[in-house]
C-alpha cells in the first residue's frame, strides 16, 4: 500500500521530497527507489528532452542487428 500511495503521489506531480517526508523516510534518496521502478515516468522525462524533429516512440533495432546479437 505504501508503494502504491507513493506512486500515485509521484504520478500526480508531487515533489519527491514531499513524498519522502510524508512516508517518514530519513532522506529523499530512500524514496528514489520509486522513481527507478516506474518506466512510465522515465519515458515521460525522456520525451521532454527529445528535440521536436526527433521521431516519437521507442527505438526498434533493425533485423540485421538482432540477427547479429543472436549469434553472440
C-alpha positions as a Markdown table, in Angstrom:
| # | Residue | x | y | z |
|---|---|---|---|---|
| 1 | Unk | 0.0 | 0.0 | 0.0 |
| 2 | Unk | 2.9 | 2.4 | 0.7 |
| 3 | Unk | 4.4 | 1.8 | -2.7 |
| 4 | Unk | 1.0 | 2.3 | -4.4 |
| 5 | Unk | 0.4 | 5.5 | -2.4 |
| 6 | Unk | 3.9 | 6.8 | -3.3 |
| 7 | Unk | 3.5 | 6.0 | -6.9 |
| 8 | Unk | 0.1 | 7.8 | -7.0 |
| 9 | Unk | 1.6 | 10.9 | -5.5 |
| 10 | Unk | 4.5 | 10.7 | -7.9 |
| 11 | Unk | 2.2 | 10.5 | -10.9 |
| 12 | Unk | 0.2 | 13.4 | -9.6 |
| 13 | Unk | 3.3 | 15.5 | -9.7 |
| 14 | Unk | 4.1 | 15.7 | -6.0 |
| 15 | Unk | 7.8 | 16.5 | -5.4 |
| 16 | Unk | 9.8 | 13.5 | -4.2 |
| 17 | Unk | 11.0 | 15.4 | -1.1 |
| 18 | Unk | 7.4 | 15.9 | 0.0 |
| 19 | Unk | 6.7 | 12.2 | -0.6 |
| 20 | Unk | 9.8 | 11.3 | 1.4 |
| 21 | Unk | 8.6 | 13.4 | 4.4 |
| 22 | Unk | 5.0 | 12.0 | 4.1 |
| 23 | Unk | 6.3 | 8.4 | 4.1 |
| 24 | Unk | 8.7 | 9.1 | 7.0 |
| 25 | Unk | 11.8 | 8.3 | 5.0 |
| 26 | Unk | 15.0 | 9.6 | 6.5 |
| 27 | Unk | 16.1 | 11.1 | 3.2 |
| 28 | Unk | 14.7 | 11.6 | -0.3 |
| 29 | Unk | 17.4 | 9.1 | -1.5 |
| 30 | Unk | 15.4 | 6.3 | 0.0 |
| 31 | Unk | 12.3 | 7.5 | -1.9 |
| 32 | Unk | 14.2 | 7.5 | -5.2 |
| 33 | Unk | 13.6 | 3.7 | -5.4 |
| 34 | Unk | 10.1 | 4.5 | -6.6 |
| 35 | Unk | 11.4 | 6.5 | -9.5 |
| 36 | Unk | 13.6 | 3.7 | -10.6 |
| 37 | Unk | 10.7 | 1.3 | -10.6 |
| 38 | Unk | 8.5 | 3.4 | -12.8 |
| 39 | Unk | 9.2 | 3.1 | -16.6 |
| 40 | Unk | 6.3 | 5.5 | -17.5 |
| 41 | Unk | 8.0 | 8.3 | -15.5 |
| 42 | Unk | 11.3 | 7.6 | -17.2 |
| 43 | Unk | 9.7 | 7.7 | -20.7 |
| 44 | Unk | 7.9 | 10.9 | -19.8 |
| 45 | Unk | 11.1 | 12.6 | -18.7 |
| 46 | Unk | 13.0 | 11.4 | -21.8 |
| 47 | Unk | 10.2 | 12.7 | -24.0 |
| 48 | Unk | 10.8 | 16.2 | -22.6 |
| 49 | Unk | 14.4 | 16.0 | -23.7 |
| 50 | Unk | 13.9 | 14.9 | -27.3 |
| 51 | Unk | 14.1 | 17.6 | -29.9 |
| 52 | Unk | 10.8 | 18.3 | -31.8 |
| 53 | Unk | 12.3 | 16.9 | -35.0 |
| 54 | Unk | 13.1 | 13.5 | -33.4 |
| 55 | Unk | 10.7 | 10.7 | -34.2 |
| 56 | Unk | 8.5 | 9.7 | -31.3 |
| 57 | Unk | 8.2 | 6.2 | -29.9 |
| 58 | Unk | 10.7 | 3.6 | -28.9 |
| 59 | Unk | 13.7 | 2.5 | -30.8 |
| 60 | Unk | 13.3 | -0.6 | -32.8 |
| 61 | Unk | 16.6 | -2.4 | -33.8 |
| 62 | Unk | 16.9 | -3.4 | -37.4 |
| 63 | Unk | 16.7 | -7.1 | -38.2 |
| 64 | Unk | 20.4 | -7.3 | -39.1 |
| 65 | Unk | 21.4 | -6.1 | -35.6 |
| 66 | Unk | 19.1 | -8.5 | -33.9 |
| 67 | Unk | 20.4 | -11.4 | -36.1 |
| 68 | Unk | 24.0 | -10.3 | -35.1 |
| 69 | Unk | 23.1 | -10.3 | -31.4 |
| 70 | Unk | 21.5 | -13.7 | -31.7 |
| 71 | Unk | 24.9 | -15.1 | -32.9 |
| 72 | Unk | 26.7 | -13.9 | -29.7 |
